[in-house]
Amino acid sequence: MQNTLRELGYANQVVELPDSTRTAQEAADAIGCEVAQIAKSILFHKKISGRPLLVIASGVNRVNEKLISSMIQDELGKADADFVREQTGFVIGGVAPLGHPTAIKTIVDEDLFLFSTIWAAAGHPKAVFELTPDEMVFK
């Protein structure tokens, strides 16, 4: 992921942590930040179109799948491990908000913009990187 960040023009540094960061609480505890500063990247499988949808949510928020389904006029399904890796290049629990093989339609939780910096997965359940909300959106 570090090379991908550099290729995209980012100077952000990937940090490998000794403990798992599979959950927002685990990540916040390991980093020493608020759970709300964790950017959870959750990939869904749109049932009608078959396309992926990436939702990036604050670590304290739960994704409202019914609301998003009505917004995008497609039903959301859970993405299995193979679909996640195929679409993002990452494993579940390590999906980064950027650096995917192809562009993925993405919805970002506005609560993440309450912070000057946030933390996101960096391709592995024990790897994270710090970024600003704008860096995540303007990739």
Disulfide bonds with the S-S distance in Angstrom:
none
